[in-house]
Amino acid sequence: MGNFELDWDLGRVFFRATNLFSDPSGDGDIIAGLVHSTVAEMDRFAPVEAVIHRAEGSVLASLDVAALLQRDDLLPEIPEIETTPR
């Protein structure tokens, strides 16, 4: 599970990922995946958050966040990832 949190006064946005593990030490592969997903979500959302943070008054009230998330010009390029078979 993951969610965004916003501290408007400090101008900070957080994305927190959570998982419950039966083993107290967790699962390294799942934890690595959670970290990767968290970084990817922040990369995806940071430009949108900047638009929201700069908006004021009626412009802020009328922002369509769903439409902002669809804008390709706000998305970072996805790098080529070389994977090695296990």
N, C-alpha and C positions, 0 to 999 in steps of 0.2 A: 504494500500500500504506500502511496506517496501523496503528498499535498504541498501546496505553496502556502507560505505564511508571509505576511507583510507587516513590517513595523514602519508605518507611514511617517512617524515623527523622526525616526533615525534614517529613513530612506533606504531601508534594507529589505530585501526579499530573500526568503529561504525556501528551499525545497527539501523536505524531509522524507526519507524512505524508511519503512518499517517492515520487519518480518519477524515472525515468531519461530523459534527453532526448538525442537525437542531436545537437542544436545546443547548444553550451556555454551560450548565453544563455537557454535554456529557451523556454517558450511562455507568454506572459503570461496567456492565458485559462485554461490548465491550472493554472498557479500560483495564480491567483485562485480557481479552483475548489477547489484543495487547501486554501487558507486558509479558505475558507467552510466546507468540510467539517470541518476541524479545529475551528473555533470551534463549529460545530453539535454535534459529538460531545462536546466538553467541556461545553457547556451541558446536553446530555442526560445526561451521566454524573456531573457534579459533585454533584447531590443524592444519588445512589446512593453515591458515594464518601464523602459526609459520614456516611451511615448506617453504612457499613463502618468508617469511622475511629472513630466513637463506640462501636462494639461491642467488648466484651471477653470473654475466656474462652470459655465454652461457647456464648454467644450469637454470638460471632464465628465459631466453628467451625461453627455450624448455619445460618449465613446462606445463603440461596438467591439468589445474585446474578442468575440468570436471571429469577427471580420479581420481584426488585427492579426490574429493567429494564422489566418489563411494567406497573409501577404508574403509572397516569395521573397520580396526585397528585404524583409526583416529577418529571414532565416539564414543562419550561417551555412557555408559550404560544408558538405559532408565529405570528410577525407576518405581516401581509399585506405582500407584496413587490410593488411596482409595477415592471413591466419595460417597457423600451422596445424596440421592434423594431429590429433592426440593418439 
